[in-house]
Amino acid sequence: MTQLAFFRLDTKALGLSRAKRRPATRSGWAVRWGTVRMFGTFLTEDPTAVPASVVRFVAEQLGIDDEQFAAYGACSQTAYEHAWEVRDEYGHPGTRTVPGDGRRLSAWCSRRWRRGSGR
């Protein structure tokens, strides 16, 4: 399974994401959803610190410009609300936030994606 498979939106996630008002929040919600699917946790320090390939993949599914994602996180409360919504909708009681580890996790993900390794 490639890393992008974790960001393939199912019917429910697609509907929840498309219900957001702005393209940035649509793509941001979808990235948050995929991140928790992949790692079992949310990136809290910088939820936008994901590889560009992920943003493109999510944007393609939503039919929006991937550059819109850059505006996600302008209001930090939005990212937290999206994390809560993902938990509520998908019942991930074991998910947790890791405030201090976001940059390290993001750097690790980027290295893995560039190398094409899933481990």
N, C-alpha and C positions, 0 to 999 in steps of 0.2 A: 504494500500500500504506500503510495506517495504521500508526502506531507499535505499536498493540496486536497487530497481526499477528505481530510478532516474539515475542510472549508466548503465542501459541496453541500449546498443548502437543500434540506429536505422540504417537502411541501409546507409543513408547519412553519419552519424557519423562514422560508421564502415569504410566506404571508405576513408573518410578524415583522420582518424587516421592511417589506414594502409598505406597511402601515405607517411607517415613520414619515414625518412631513418633509424633511430635507434629504437630498442625496447623501450628504455627509453622515447624517445619523442612520440612514439606511445601511450604508456600507460599514459604518462603525459598529452597529449592532451585530451585523453578520460576522465581522472579524472577531468581536468579543465571543460570540457563540462558537466559532471555529476554534478559537484559542482554548476555551475551556474543554472542548471535545478532545483536542490534541493533548493537552497537558493536565487536565483535571483541575486547573486553577486559572485565575484571571491575572493578567498583567496589570498592576495598579500604579506603578511608578510612571509608566508611559504606555498606555494601552495602544498607542499608534506605532510603537516600535516593532513593526512586523515587516517582513520582506515585501518588496514591491510586487513580486509574483503573486503573493496572497491577495494583495489589494486589487490587482488586475483581475484575478480569478473571480473574486467576489463581485467586483463591478460588472464583469461580463454577465454573470448570472442575474444581476439586478437590472441590467440594461442601462447603466449609468456610466458617466465618465470617471475613470479611476482617480483623476486629479481632485475630485470632490472630497475624497477621503482626507485630504490635508486639513480641512476645516473641522474634522472631528476632534473633540477634546477641547475646543475653544471654551466650553463650559465644562469644568471637571465633574460637575454633578451628573451630567448626562451619562458619562461612562459608568458611574456607580449605579445609576438607575437602570442602565442596560444590563449590568451584571445581576442586579436583583431580579430583573424580568426574566433573564435566562434561567436563573435558579428556580423561580416560581413556575415558569412554563415547562421546564424540563425535569424538575425534581432532582436537582443535583445537590443533595444535602451534604455530600462529602467535599464539595468545592470549597476552596478557601482563597483568600487573597494573600499575596506575598509582597508587601510593600517594598522591602529592601532588595528583593531579588529580581525585579523586573528587567533591569539593564543586563544583568548577567544572563538571564534566561533568553532575552531577546538576542543577545550576541551569539549565544550558543545556537539558537534556532537559525539565525542568518548563516552561520558557518555550515550548519548541516544542510540547509537548503542549497547553498552554493555548491556544495560537494555532491548533492544528490543522494545523501545518505539518510536513511530513516532511523538510524540508531544513535 
